[in-house]
Amino acid sequence: MVKDHTFAQSDFDWQQLRQLAGEDVDFEAELLAIFLHDAEESLRQLEQAIAHQNIRAIEDIAHSLRGASANVGASALARAAHQLEQIARSGEMTGTQAQLQDLRSHYQIIWASRESGNNPL
C-alpha cells in the first residue's frame, strides 16, 4: 500500500500524455481532466463492488481502469489496478480493500500534481 508517497517520475509519464494529445497543451489538459473524472467514477464503482463482494465487477472495473491509466501514462495507477484485477481473478476478496486504498493514493497523487502544476510539462 502507498503511504506518504511523494510524486515520482515513474508515477506518471507526462511525455506519454503529451504525445497522446499531439503536443496540444489544451487538449492534453482536457484528456487529463476526462481521465481523472472517469478514474474517480471507477474508484466509486470499485468501492461498491467490493462492498457487495462482486468479484466479477471488481475484475472488470479494475481491468478498465488499468487500460485507461496505461493509455494516458498513469503508470503507478495502472500497476495498482492490475494488482486488484489479479486479486479478483483469483476469486479472493482478501486484499481488495487495501488495494482500493492504494489506487486512491495513486489517484490523489496525480490529482494533486495536476492541481499544483507540479508536472514537467
Salt bridges, closest charged atoms under 4 A:
ASP11 OD2 - HIS5 NE2 2.87
GLU23 OE1 - ARG18 NE 3.92
GLU28 OE1 - ARG18 NE 3.75
ASP38 OD1 - HIS37 ND1 3.42
GLU40 OE2 - ARG44 NH2 3.25
GLU41 OE1 - ARG44 NH1 2.61
GLU47 OE1 - ARG104 NH2 2.66
GLU59 OE2 - ARG89 NE 2.94
ASP60 OD2 - ARG56 NE 3.57
GLU85 OE2 - HIS63 ND1 2.81
GLU85 OE1 - ARG66 NE 2.93
GLU85 OE1 - HIS82 ND1 3.88
GLU85 OE2 - ARG89 NH2 2.89
ASP102 OD1 - HIS106 NE2 3.43
GLU115 OE2 - ARG114 NH1 3.04
